[in-house]
Amino acid sequence: MSSQRQLIDRSHTEALSIQRQCDLLGISRSTFYYDPVPASERDLAIMRAIDELHLDYPFFGYRRLSSHLLVLFVNGLHASKHKNDTPIDEDYGYSNPLS
């Protein structure tokens, strides 16, 4: 998409409006004007924790992963430093944050 965005010429709007140039290239005007925002450090930390948890517990569904992440981030822990510190409950296979 970024290569198509570069083809639009802002200086020739008299001959072809930006709307018409976007139509000819098959992109929407919102795509042309959109500037991507980089991910925050907090979002990157959460994504890393999700990846590490998924590698450690590939059998967890989204509900177990969500509750496990909640325990890690509410308690201020980071998954890579404390992933083995969580006590394991025999019924759930991990510590149940709701109990």
Secondary structure, 3 states (H helix, E strand, C coil): CHHHHHHCCHHHCCCCCHHHHHHHHCCCHHHHHCCCCCCCHHHHHHHHHHHHHHHHCCCCCHHHHHHHHHHHHHCCCCHHHHCCCCCCCCCCCCCCCCC
